[in-house]
């Protein structure tokens, strides 16, 4: 989360709890990846909470480094591939599945790029105001193109899905991403993940709706 350690821990615990409930709502193995989205977002916020606590304390540098990489691996490596994959696994329409495979390929490309950067280039977190900024040595020329592909790979699959409730999740994620770019570009990774974590609660609602529709058959 982007405001304080207390907010990160509090939000992370609540979102993780809802994530556990969402996983319990999954009635098919194909739904588990999608159901785990809020749980992972909650754990991501908890990781950033530890980062808030340890940034001013040099004696806890190892915890700070582990927390930072836990947050960034989820934010930049896991999500661009996880979201299209989770939607693909649930989709039953063959035409939509073929389209989703394209976005999964894009997401995997972004994931591999960020995995390489995190493995071989430097990242330094800083508290600036009420946000955490992640300064890195990643190629500046690729920053905007990679983010655009990241955004497309992460959001578009939610609209491709045949589930109308999933499209609402896509709309909310899109709006939060645009607002983060407009108002919080200096701390985009932290702030958009904060918004996305809260919005991911909708996953529980989507799965509950799927359960209800199946029960009515």
N, C-alpha and C positions, 0 to 999 in steps of 0.2 A: 504494500500500500504506500501511498505517496505522502502521508501527512505526519505520522509519528509511529514509534514502536508500539504504543498501546493500541492505536487504531489498526495497525497491521495484525497484531496478535488477536485482537477482538474480532476483527473482520474475518481473519483466517480461520479461527475456531468455528464461528457461525457458519461460514461457507462450507468448511470441511464437513460439519455435521449434516448440512443439507445434502452434501455430496454423498455421504454414507447412505442417507435416505434414498437418494436417486439411484444408487447402485442396487439397493434392495428392491426398487421398483422395476428393474430390468427383468423381463420374463424370458428373454432369449439371450444366448451367448453373444449374438450379433449386436446387442444393445449395450453391452458392458463398456466398450470404449467410449461411447457417447455419454453413458451414465456417469463415467468417472471424471468427466470434464470439471464439474464444480469442485470435486474432491481435490483434484490436482491444482486448481486455482487457489483453493484454500491453503494447501501446503505451500504453494508459491508465495502467498502473502505472509505466512508464518516465517518462511525463509528470509523475506525482506525485513520482517520484524527483528530477527536476530542481527541482520545487517545494520539496522538503525542503532541497536544497542552497542554493537562492537566497533562501529566506525570511529568513535572518539578514543577507543581504548587499544593502544598498541599491544598490550600484553595478550589480547585475544585476537591477534592477527590471523591465526589459523582458522578460528571460528568465522571471522569476517570473510576470509577468502572462500571458505566452504559455503557460507550462506550466499555470497554473491554469485558463485557459479551455479548453485542450486537454483537460484532465481532466474539467472540468465539462460541456463540450459532449458528450463521450462518455457521461458518467454520467447526465446529465439530459435531453439532447436526443435522442441517438442510440438508446439502449437501449429506451425505451418504444415506439418505432416499429419498430426493427430486429428485435427478437425476434419479435413477432407476424408481421411481414412474412416473415422467414426461414422460419418454420414454415408459413405460408400457401403460399409458393412450392413447398415440398416436398410438401404434402398433395395427394393425388389424389382423395380422397372428396369429392364435391360438397357433401354436407350439412355436413361438417366445415369445408369452405372457407367456406361462408356464415357459420358461427359465427365463424370466425377473422377474417372481414372486420369484424365488430362490434368485436373486440378491437383490430384494427389502427386503426379509427377512434378508439377511446378513446386508444390510444397516440399517435396523431398529434396529438390534442388536447392531451395532456400535453406532447408535444415542442414544440408551438407556444407553449404557455404558458411553458415554461422558456426557450425561445429568446427570447421577448419580454423576460422578466425579466433574462436575462443581457445582452441588448443595451442595456437602458435603466435597469437598477437596479444598485446597487453590491454587490460581493462582496469580502470581505476574509478571506484565510486566516490562521490562527494555529496555531502548534504549542502544544498543551496536553498535557503529559505525553508520552505516546508516540503521540499521534494528531494529525492535522491537522483542525482545525475550520474550516468555511466559514461565516462570519457574513455575512448578506445583508440587504438591505432588501426582500426579497420579502414580499408581504402575509402577515402572520402568520395571519389568519383562514382563508386558503386552504391553509396548509401541510399540515395533516393530511388534508383531503379530497383534495388533489392527490396526496399520497403514496399514499393508498389506491387511487386510480385507477391511479397508476403501477404499484403492486404487482400489481393485478389484470391490467392490460394486459400486463405483462412476464412474469408467471408462468403465468396460466391457459392461454394458447395451448399451452404445453408439455404440459399435461394433455389438451387437446382433440386434439392430434396422434394419428394412428392408430399411430404408432411407439411401442411400449412402452418402449424405451430412452429416448426423449425425455421420457416421463413421469417416469422416475427423475431426470433432470436437473431437472425441475420440482419434484420433492419435495425435492431437495437445495437448490435455490435458495430454496424456501419456508422450510425450516428455518433456513438461514443468515440470511434476512431477518428472521425472528421473533427469533432470537438477537441479531441486531444491534440491533433495536429495544429488546429487554429489557435488554441489558447495555451497549450502546454508543450510546445515543440521542444523546449529546452530540457524537458524531463519526460519525453514521449513514452519511453519503455515503461517507466514506473507508473505513470498516470493512466495510460491506456489499459495496462494490466489490472489496475485498480477498478476501473469501470467494467472491464470484461469479467472480472471475478464476481462482482455484484450481479451483473446481468446473467452470468452462468447459472444462477438460481433458477432461471426459466427452464433449464434442462429437466428439473424435477417435474415441473408443470407439463412439459411435453410428454414425458414418460407416463405421468398419471393419465393424461388424455389418451394415450395409446392403450393403456390398460382398460380404460373405460369403454373405448370403442370396441376393443376385443371382447369385453364382457357382454356388450350389447348384441353381439352376433349370435 
